[in-house]
Amino acid sequence: MIIIGNKYNFLTYELEILQKKEKIIKLPLYSEKEIMEIVNNHPNELIIINTPYEFTKKIIKKLSNKNVTTIEEFLEKKFQKYYVPYKSEKHFPVMKPYTKFQYFQKRVIDYLTGGTLLILAFPIMAYSAYRIKKESPDGPVFFTQYRIGKDGKPFKCYKFRSMRTDIKFFNKYTQENDPRIFPWGAFMRKTRIDELPQLINVFKGEMHMIGPRAEWDELVKEYEKTFPFYHERHKTAPGITGWAQVNYHYGQNIEDTRQKLMYDFYYIKNWSLGLEIKTIIKTILVMLGKKGL
């Protein structure tokens, strides 16, 4: 595998996955002529053109080699994420909202899985309320915050409180070993138990069971300044869990936000009943294996 250019920097775990099956050669950006020579000299190698889109498009048009692909196509096929640039690019697709039939399927899944989950999880929800008051008695059981929903409309989101209220420390991103998180709160975050009160939002129609993460309205303002296409994720209502949540850890910085946005866009762009079921299965595995971060 030959990767030409450095538009997208592969994450460490992505390189580890690729290196298990492929020998990777990373090359800096070359001229159009040199890239053509590389392609012609390596007819059996998978070549990924990892360069600015307009330049890539120009190269691809001149090639008939089936082993040449763009970084966008490769990420979507291999890692089920859709490349998100920091700067505006003309090719970036406009996300489409669900059709009426897709929305109907989503709501059926919401009520079936949400109702079943509420019945099964009620004992752990009651126990969580007890542990929250025991470990952090100064605050409420529920944490409420305005989040951005479908079409950019704000709504009040419910979660189990996982942070202490008596520590005067503020950071808009949750850090590793965050001192604000009490022990049961840490367990709830790892297993996604803290998200269960959002079933209220699901039954009210403000959220789906599966979808992009519901983000704080203040953070959304910042993200929209950084990512020119961020508002496209609001073509659908957010979810309690989602493709980004089960494939990437909690965001700690703006690059983490970008990575999760790539998974969100893949989910919206490629939504299917199969992808929905796959996300549900991965969510269950995360909860049972405590793989959440």
C-alpha positions in Angstrom: 0.0 0.0 0.0 1.3 3.4 -1.0 -0.1 6.6 0.6 0.8 9.7 -1.3 0.4 13.0 0.6 -0.5 13.9 4.1 -4.0 15.5 3.9 -5.3 13.0 6.5 -3.0 11.8 9.3 -3.9 8.2 10.1 -4.5 7.5 13.8 -2.1 5.1 15.6 -4.7 2.3 15.8 -5.6 2.7 12.2 -2.0 2.3 11.1 -1.7 -0.7 13.3 -4.7 -2.3 11.6 -3.4 -1.6 8.2 0.1 -2.8 9.0 -1.2 -6.2 10.0 -2.0 -7.0 6.4 -0.1 -4.5 4.4 3.4 -3.0 4.1 2.8 0.7 4.1 4.9 3.2 2.2 4.1 6.9 3.0 5.3 9.5 0.5 5.1 13.3 0.6 3.1 15.2 -1.9 4.6 14.9 -5.4 3.9 16.7 -8.6 1.2 15.3 -11.0 3.9 13.9 -13.3 5.7 12.1 -10.4 2.4 10.6 -9.1 1.6 9.3 -12.5 5.0 7.6 -12.6 4.5 6.0 -9.2 1.1 4.6 -10.3 2.5 3.2 -13.5 5.5 1.6 -11.7 3.3 -0.1 -9.1 0.3 -1.6 -11.0 -0.5 -4.2 -8.3 -0.2 -1.9 -5.3 -3.1 -0.2 -3.7 -2.4 3.5 -4.0 -4.2 6.1 -1.9 -4.1 9.7 -3.1 -4.1 11.6 0.2 -4.0 15.1 -1.3 -6.3 18.2 -1.5 -9.5 17.1 -3.2 -9.3 19.2 -6.4 -5.7 18.0 -7.0 -6.8 14.4 -6.3 -9.8 14.7 -8.6 -7.5 15.9 -11.4 -5.2 13.0 -11.0 -7.9 10.3 -10.8 -9.5 11.6 -14.0 -6.3 10.7 -15.9 -5.9 7.2 -14.4 -7.6 3.9 -15.4 -5.8 1.9 -12.7 -8.4 0.3 -10.5 -6.0 0.1 -7.6 -5.9 3.9 -7.1 -8.4 5.4 -4.7 -8.9 8.7 -2.8 -8.5 9.1 0.9 -12.2 9.9 1.2 -13.2 6.6 -0.5 -10.6 4.6 1.5 -11.7 5.9 4.9 -15.3 5.3 4.1 -14.7 1.7 2.9 -12.1 0.6 5.4 -12.9 2.5 8.6 -16.6 3.5 8.1 -15.9 7.2 8.6 -16.3 10.1 6.2 -13.4 12.5 5.9 -14.1 15.9 7.4 -11.8 18.8 6.5 -11.1 21.8 8.7 -11.6 24.1 5.7 -14.4 24.2 3.2 -14.2 21.9 0.3 -16.6 22.0 -2.7 -17.1 18.2 -2.9 -18.4 17.8 0.6 -21.9 16.3 0.3 -25.1 17.8 1.8 -26.5 15.3 4.2 -30.1 14.3 3.5 -32.7 13.9 6.3 -34.4 10.6 6.7 -37.2 9.7 4.3 -40.7 9.2 5.8 -40.2 5.4 5.7 -36.7 5.6 7.3 -38.1 7.9 10.0 -40.9 5.4 10.6 -38.3 2.6 11.0 -36.3 4.7 13.4 -39.3 5.5 15.6 -40.3 1.8 15.7 -36.8 1.0 16.8 -36.9 3.8 19.3 -40.1 2.5 21.0 -39.2 -1.2 20.8 -35.6 -0.9 22.1 -36.3 2.0 24.4 -39.3 0.3 26.0 -37.4 -2.9 26.4 -34.3 -1.1 27.8 -36.4 0.8 30.3 -37.9 -2.4 31.7 -34.6 -4.2 31.9 -32.6 -1.3 33.1 -35.0 0.1 35.7 -33.3 -1.8 38.7 -29.8 -0.4 37.7 -31.3 3.1 37.2 -32.8 3.0 40.7 -29.5 1.8 42.1 -27.6 4.5 40.2 -29.9 7.1 41.8 -29.0 5.7 45.2 -25.2 5.6 44.6 -25.2 9.1 43.2 -26.8 10.5 46.3 -24.5 8.4 48.5 -21.2 9.5 46.8 -22.2 13.0 45.9 -25.1 14.1 48.1 -24.8 17.8 47.4 -26.2 17.7 43.9 -29.3 16.3 42.1 -29.6 12.8 40.7 -30.1 14.1 37.2 -27.9 16.4 35.2 -29.8 18.6 32.7 -28.3 20.7 30.0 -29.6 22.3 26.8 -28.4 20.3 23.7 -28.8 20.9 20.0 -31.3 18.7 18.3 -32.8 18.2 14.8 -32.6 21.3 12.6 -30.5 23.1 15.2 -33.3 23.4 17.7 -32.2 23.2 21.4 -33.9 20.9 23.9 -33.3 19.9 27.6 -31.3 16.7 27.7 -31.4 14.4 30.8 -28.5 12.3 32.1 -27.5 10.8 35.4 -25.1 13.1 37.1 -21.5 11.7 37.1 -19.6 14.7 38.4 -19.3 16.3 41.8 -20.8 19.7 42.3 -18.5 20.8 45.2 -15.4 21.1 43.0 -14.8 24.5 41.5 -13.1 23.4 38.3 -14.3 23.9 34.8 -13.3 22.4 31.6 -15.6 22.0 28.6 -13.9 18.6 27.8 -13.9 15.6 30.1 -10.3 14.7 30.9 -8.7 11.3 31.7 -8.9 10.7 35.4 -11.0 13.9 35.7 -11.1 14.9 39.4 -14.8 16.0 39.1 -16.0 12.4 38.5 -16.9 10.3 41.5 -16.4 6.5 41.5 -19.9 5.4 40.5 -20.0 8.3 38.0 -16.9 6.8 36.3 -18.5 3.4 36.2 -21.7 4.9 34.7 -19.7 6.7 32.0 -17.7 3.6 31.1 -20.8 1.5 30.7 -23.0 4.3 29.3 -25.5 4.0 32.2 -25.3 7.8 32.6 -27.1 8.1 29.3 -30.2 6.0 30.3 -32.3 9.0 31.5 -32.2 10.2 27.9 -35.0 7.7 27.3 -37.2 10.5 28.4 -36.0 12.5 25.4 -36.5 9.6 23.1 -40.1 9.1 24.1 -40.7 12.8 23.7 -39.4 12.6 20.1 -36.4 14.9 20.8 -33.9 12.1 20.3 -33.5 8.6 18.7 -32.0 5.6 20.3 -29.3 5.7 17.7 -27.8 8.9 16.2 -25.1 11.6 16.5 -24.3 12.6 20.1 -26.4 15.4 21.5 -23.9 18.2 22.0 -24.0 21.1 24.4 -25.3 24.3 22.7 -22.2 26.3 23.7 -19.9 23.7 22.2 -21.9 23.6 19.0 -21.3 27.4 18.5 -17.5 26.7 18.7 -17.6 23.6 16.4 -19.6 25.5 13.8 -16.8 28.1 13.6 -14.1 25.3 13.3 -15.9 22.9 10.9 -17.7 24.5 8.0 -20.0 21.5 7.6 -20.8 20.8 11.2 -24.4 21.9 10.9 -25.1 19.0 8.5 -25.2 16.6 11.4 -28.4 18.3 12.6 -30.3 16.9 9.6 -31.3 14.1 12.0 -32.1 14.1 15.7 -29.3 13.0 18.1 -29.2 9.6 19.7 -28.5 8.1 23.1 -25.8 6.0 21.4 -24.4 6.2 17.9 -21.9 5.1 15.4 -19.4 7.7 16.7 -19.9 6.8 20.3 -19.2 3.1 19.8 -16.2 3.6 17.5 -14.4 6.5 19.2 -13.7 7.5 22.8 -15.0 10.6 24.6 -13.8 13.8 23.0 -11.0 15.6 24.9 -10.0 18.2 22.3 -11.1 19.6 18.9 -9.3 16.8 16.9 -11.4 14.2 18.8 -14.5 16.2 17.9 -13.4 16.0 14.2 -12.8 12.3 14.4 -16.3 11.7 15.9 -17.8 14.0 13.3 -16.4 11.7 10.6 -18.3 8.7 12.1 -21.4 10.8 12.5 -21.4 11.8 8.8 -20.8 8.2 7.7 -23.8 7.1 9.7 -26.1 9.8 8.3 -24.8 9.4 4.7 -25.0 5.6 4.8 -28.0 4.9 7.1 -29.6 1.5 6.7 -31.4 -0.9 9.0 -28.3 -3.1 8.9 -26.1 -0.2 10.2 -28.7 0.5 12.9 -28.6 -3.1 14.1 -24.8 -3.1 14.0 -24.7 0.0 16.1 -27.0 -1.5 18.7 -24.9 -4.7 18.9 -21.7 -2.7 19.3 -23.4 -0.6 22.0 -24.3 -3.7 24.0 -20.7 -5.0 23.6 -19.4 -1.7 24.9 -21.7 -1.8 27.9 -20.9 -5.5 28.7 -17.2 -5.1 28.1 -16.8 -1.7 29.8 -15.0 -0.5 26.7 -16.5 3.0 26.8 -14.2 5.9 27.6 
